[in-house]
Amino acid sequence: MTNSSAPRIAIIGAGPGGLTCARILQQHGIAATVHERDASRSARGQGGTLDMHPDSGQDALRQAGLLEGFLALARPEGRQMRLVGRDGSVLFDAVPPEAGTEDGNPEIDRGQLRDLLLDSLDPGTVHWGHKLAHVEPLTASTHHRLHFADGTTTEADLVIGADGAWSQVRRLLSDATPVYTGVTFVETGLDQADTRHPALASLTGDGTMMALDDNRGFVAQRNSHQHIRVYIGMRTDENWYRKAGVDLAAEGAVREALLEEFTGWSRDLLGFITATDTGYVNRPLYALPVPHAWRRTPGLTLLGDAAHLMSPFSGMGANLAMLDGADLARALIDNTAVDDAVRAYENLLLPRSREAAEGAAEGIDSAFAPDSAAQVLAHMSQNH
């Protein structure tokens, strides 16, 4: 696709996948506009840490010319994986070997990754504060008109839905909606963990610590700047707090309810509940049905969570989103017609996202089962 024949491309959502797509297109002289609902890049936190896989996330960064920048920020020590029993004993501990950062799946904070991608784009690429209200098909062509909550509109030859779990763009392509996985995380965190919470920091290690048993568990992840992000997980009703009569805004009530859920667990592990520096955020986990495919519609496509929302127990969400973005950009570069490019891209996307989503469903079912510790220990031992 030459610059003179380049379509008007609108990417909805400034997550890793959408930004990767925009970056690679710009490298090849093809303009794309990213529309993001956040008011600015600093409007909200970007979440925890990500491990970038060589054949997906790192490959996408390489295509975007950003691998060197990633390597300068990445934490290879974050690859440590530790499994702990409910009594606090260490059942498995895989410490990464001394090697180059590019080996294995080094970690990076989500915010650092997003900044790396944002800083690589041409000024003005991202239109902040552009919450998509709806997409209007134009009858005279395959073009679409985008209507935003602030009253503005724009037209595009290709609309790329990179707008996450509750995608507006997906509604034009698919009737599928995310369903509750049966597992809820309550997120909390520890600040200046090595100095203020040394015992919990030591138990976490340099990477990820999981303590799993009987449909419950803790996942503690090292972030940069001595922060540890903690997910307290339960296989439970989606509205567990209502049934327990708990107001999620009442920190003390949430703490007591969680302690009740983890009766009999090690006092060391219960510290991940009681030592919070950030309060508690309720995060039920959702996933799209597997397989998820959609009606091929001229001028529309999806990437990332909009296309294949899955549980975090695949470790593939952001990696796949970035690979999606890279593959879609490459298809648009290599094909003269937009429809041909989208067809080629979706032929790659759909089979691999089905495989990853099936793995994610198996992963969360293993992690939150009556014998979860034994299942996860067997999986870790086999894969390390």
C-alpha positions in Angstrom: 0.0 0.0 0.0 1.5 3.3 -1.1 1.1 6.5 0.8 -1.0 8.0 -2.0 -3.5 5.1 -1.7 -3.4 4.8 2.0 -6.9 4.6 3.6 -8.1 6.7 6.5 -7.4 4.5 9.5 -8.9 5.0 12.9 -7.7 2.9 15.9 -10.0 2.9 18.8 -8.0 2.5 22.0 -4.5 3.4 23.0 -3.5 0.1 24.6 -0.4 -1.8 23.6 -2.0 -3.4 20.5 -3.4 -0.3 19.0 -0.2 1.7 19.6 1.9 -1.0 18.1 -0.2 -1.0 15.0 0.0 2.8 14.7 3.8 2.9 15.2 4.5 0.3 12.5 2.2 2.0 10.0 3.9 5.3 10.6 7.3 3.8 10.1 6.0 2.9 6.6 4.5 6.2 5.8 0.9 5.2 6.5 -1.0 7.6 8.8 -3.3 6.3 11.5 -5.2 8.2 14.2 -5.7 6.7 17.7 -8.8 7.7 19.6 -8.5 7.1 23.4 -11.2 7.7 26.0 -8.7 8.7 28.7 -8.3 12.5 29.0 -4.5 12.1 28.9 -1.7 9.5 29.2 -1.6 10.1 33.0 -5.3 10.0 33.6 -5.2 6.6 35.3 -2.8 3.9 36.3 -2.0 1.3 33.7 -1.9 -1.8 35.9 0.8 -4.2 36.9 3.7 -5.9 35.1 3.9 -7.8 31.9 6.2 -10.5 30.7 7.1 -10.0 27.0 7.5 -13.2 25.1 10.2 -13.5 22.3 7.8 -14.8 19.6 5.0 -12.3 20.2 5.5 -9.2 22.4 9.2 -8.9 21.7 8.7 -9.7 18.1 6.2 -6.9 17.8 8.6 -4.5 19.5 11.3 -5.5 17.1 9.1 -4.8 14.1 8.3 -1.4 15.7 12.0 -0.6 16.1 11.5 -0.4 19.9 13.2 -3.6 21.1 16.4 -1.7 22.3 14.2 0.7 24.2 12.4 -2.2 25.8 15.6 -4.0 26.8 16.7 -0.8 28.6 13.6 -0.8 30.7 12.9 -4.6 31.2 13.6 -6.5 34.4 15.0 -10.0 33.5 15.0 -10.9 37.3 11.2 -10.5 37.1 11.1 -13.9 35.5 11.4 -15.6 38.9 8.4 -17.8 39.5 7.6 -19.1 43.0 4.8 -21.4 44.2 3.9 -21.4 47.9 1.6 -23.6 49.9 -1.2 -22.2 52.1 1.1 -22.8 55.1 3.7 -20.4 53.6 6.2 -23.1 52.6 7.9 -22.7 49.2 6.9 -25.6 46.9 8.7 -24.4 43.8 11.1 -21.6 43.0 12.5 -21.0 39.5 15.1 -18.4 39.5 16.1 -17.1 36.0 19.7 -17.9 34.9 22.2 -15.1 34.5 21.7 -14.2 30.9 20.9 -11.3 28.6 17.7 -9.4 29.0 16.3 -10.6 25.7 16.4 -14.2 26.8 13.1 -15.7 28.1 10.2 -13.4 29.1 11.6 -10.3 30.9 9.1 -8.2 32.7 8.2 -4.5 32.2 5.6 -2.3 33.9 2.5 -1.7 31.8 2.9 2.1 32.2 6.5 2.0 31.0 5.6 -0.1 28.0 2.8 2.3 27.1 5.0 5.3 27.5 7.6 3.7 25.2 5.0 3.2 22.5 3.4 6.6 22.9 6.8 8.4 22.7 7.5 6.7 19.4 4.5 8.1 17.7 4.2 11.3 15.6 2.9 14.3 17.7 -0.9 14.4 17.6 -1.4 10.8 16.7 -3.4 10.1 19.8 -6.6 12.1 20.3 -7.2 12.0 24.0 -10.6 12.3 25.6 -12.3 10.7 22.6 -14.7 8.2 24.0 -16.4 6.4 21.2 -20.2 6.7 21.4 -21.2 4.7 18.3 -20.1 3.8 14.8 -22.4 4.7 11.9 -22.1 2.7 8.7 -22.3 5.0 5.6 -24.6 3.5 3.0 -22.7 5.0 0.0 -19.6 3.0 0.7 -17.8 0.8 3.1 -16.7 3.8 5.1 -17.8 4.5 8.7 -18.5 7.6 10.7 -17.3 7.7 14.2 -19.4 9.6 16.8 -17.6 10.5 20.1 -19.1 11.5 23.4 -17.8 15.0 23.1 -20.0 15.5 20.0 -17.2 15.4 17.4 -17.3 13.0 14.5 -14.8 11.7 11.9 -14.9 9.3 9.0 -12.6 6.3 8.4 -12.1 3.7 5.7 -10.9 1.2 8.3 -11.9 1.2 12.0 -9.8 -1.0 14.2 -11.4 -2.0 17.4 -8.6 -2.0 20.0 -11.0 -0.9 22.7 -10.7 -3.7 25.1 -13.0 -6.1 26.9 -16.2 -4.1 26.5 -15.5 -3.0 22.9 -17.9 -0.7 21.1 -16.5 -1.7 17.7 -17.1 -5.4 18.4 -20.8 -4.9 18.6 -20.9 -4.2 14.9 -19.2 -7.5 14.2 -20.2 -10.0 16.8 -23.0 -10.7 19.3 -20.6 -12.2 21.8 -20.1 -10.5 25.1 -17.7 -11.3 27.9 -18.8 -13.8 30.5 -17.7 -14.1 34.1 -15.0 -16.8 34.6 -16.1 -17.7 38.1 -13.0 -16.1 39.6 -12.6 -12.7 41.1 -9.4 -10.9 42.0 -9.3 -8.2 44.7 -6.3 -6.1 43.9 -4.2 -4.4 46.5 -0.5 -3.3 46.8 2.5 -2.7 48.9 4.6 0.5 48.5 8.3 0.6 49.3 8.0 -3.1 49.9 11.6 -3.9 50.7 11.8 -1.3 53.5 8.2 -1.1 54.8 7.2 -4.8 54.3 10.4 -6.8 54.2 8.9 -10.2 55.1 6.3 -10.0 52.3 8.9 -8.7 49.9 11.1 -11.7 50.7 8.2 -14.1 50.3 7.4 -12.5 46.9 11.0 -12.7 45.6 12.0 -10.8 42.5 9.2 -11.9 40.2 5.8 -13.5 40.8 4.7 -15.5 43.8 1.6 -17.6 43.7 0.0 -19.3 46.7 -3.0 -21.4 45.6 -5.2 -23.9 47.3 -8.9 -24.9 47.4 -10.3 -22.4 44.9 -8.4 -19.5 46.5 -5.0 -17.9 46.3 -2.6 -15.0 46.3 -0.6 -13.7 43.3 2.0 -11.1 44.2 4.0 -9.5 41.4 7.1 -7.3 41.6 6.8 -4.0 39.8 9.5 -1.3 39.6 10.3 1.2 42.3 9.8 -1.4 45.1 6.1 -1.8 44.5 4.4 -5.2 44.8 1.0 -5.6 43.2 -1.2 -8.2 44.9 -4.2 -10.1 43.6 -6.3 -11.9 46.2 -8.2 -14.5 44.1 -11.4 -16.5 44.9 -13.6 -18.8 42.9 -16.8 -17.2 44.0 -20.1 -15.6 43.0 -19.7 -12.5 40.8 -21.5 -10.4 43.4 -19.8 -12.1 46.4 -19.5 -8.8 48.3 -23.3 -8.1 48.1 -24.1 -11.5 49.4 -21.6 -10.9 52.3 -23.2 -7.5 52.9 -19.9 -5.7 52.2 -19.6 -2.2 50.9 -16.5 -2.2 48.6 -15.8 1.4 49.7 -15.4 0.3 53.3 -11.8 -0.8 53.5 -12.1 -2.4 56.9 -15.2 -4.4 55.9 -13.5 -5.7 52.8 -10.4 -6.7 54.9 -12.5 -8.7 57.4 -14.4 -10.4 54.6 -11.2 -11.5 52.9 -9.7 -12.7 56.1 -12.8 -14.8 56.6 -12.4 -16.3 53.1 -8.8 -17.3 53.9 -9.4 -18.8 57.3 -6.6 -21.3 58.1 -4.0 -19.8 55.8 -0.5 -18.9 57.0 -0.2 -15.6 58.9 2.6 -14.7 56.5 0.3 -14.9 53.5 -2.5 -13.1 55.3 -0.2 -10.2 55.5 -0.9 -9.6 51.8 -4.5 -8.8 52.9 -3.8 -6.8 56.0 -0.7 -4.7 55.0 -2.3 -2.9 52.1 -1.0 0.5 51.2 -3.4 1.1 48.3 -6.8 -0.2 49.6 -8.8 -2.8 47.7 -10.2 -2.9 44.1 -12.7 -5.6 43.2 -11.8 -7.1 39.8 -14.1 -10.0 38.5 -12.4 -11.8 35.6 -14.2 -12.1 32.3 -13.5 -13.9 29.0 -15.1 -14.0 25.6 -16.6 -17.4 24.5 -14.1 -19.8 22.9 -13.9 -19.8 19.9 -14.7 -16.2 19.1 -15.1 -15.3 15.5 -17.1 -12.6 13.7 -18.8 -11.7 10.5 -16.3 -10.3 8.1 -17.4 -6.8 7.5 -15.7 -4.3 5.1 -13.9 -1.5 6.9 -14.0 -3.1 10.4 -11.7 -5.4 12.4 -10.6 -6.2 16.0 -7.4 -6.8 17.9 -6.4 -7.6 21.5 -9.0 -8.0 24.2 -11.7 -6.7 21.8 -11.0 -9.8 19.7 -10.0 -12.5 22.2 -10.5 -11.4 25.9 -9.2 -14.2 28.1 -8.1 -14.8 31.7 -4.7 -13.5 32.7 -3.6 -17.1 33.4 -2.5 -17.5 29.8 0.2 -14.7 30.2 -0.6 -13.9 26.6 -3.1 -11.0 26.6 -0.7 -8.0 26.0 1.7 -10.2 23.9 -1.1 -11.3 21.6 -2.5 -7.8 21.3 0.9 -6.4 20.2 1.4 -9.2 17.8 -2.1 -8.6 16.4 -1.2 -4.9 16.0 2.0 -5.8 14.2 0.4 -8.4 11.9 -2.5 -6.0 11.0 0.0 -3.2 10.2 2.1 -5.6 8.1 -1.0 -6.8 6.2 -2.0 -3.2 5.4 1.6 -2.4 4.2 1.7 -5.5 2.0 -1.8 -5.4 0.4 -3.1 -2.7 -1.9 -6.8 -3.2 -0.9 -7.9 -2.8 2.7 -10.3 -5.8 2.5 -7.5 -8.0 1.3 -5.3 -6.8 4.2 -8.0 -7.5 6.8 -8.7 -10.9 5.4 -5.1 -11.9 5.5 -4.8 -10.6 9.1 -7.9 -12.3 10.4 -6.7 -15.6 8.9 -3.7 -15.3 11.2 -5.5 -13.9 14.2 -8.4 -16.3 14.6 -6.7 -19.7 14.9 -3.9 -18.5 17.3 -6.3 -16.6 19.5 -8.5 -19.6 19.8 -5.5 -21.7 20.9 -4.4 -19.1 23.4 -7.9 -18.6 24.8 -8.3 -22.4 25.3 -5.0 -22.4 27.2 -6.1 -19.5 29.4 -9.4 -21.2 30.3 -7.5 -24.3 31.3 -5.0 -22.2 33.3 -7.6 -20.5 35.4 -9.4 -23.7 36.0 -6.2 -25.3 37.3 -5.3 -22.3 39.4 -8.6 -22.2 41.1 -9.6 -25.8 41.8 -9.8 -27.9 45.0 -6.3 -29.3 44.2 -4.9 -26.2 42.6 -1.5 -26.4 44.4 -0.8 -29.9 43.1 -2.0 -29.0 39.5 0.1 -25.9 39.3 3.1 -27.5 40.8 3.0 -30.3 38.2 2.7 -27.7 35.4 5.6 -25.6 36.7 7.8 -28.6 37.2 7.1 -29.8 33.7 7.7 -26.4 32.1 10.9 -25.5 34.0 
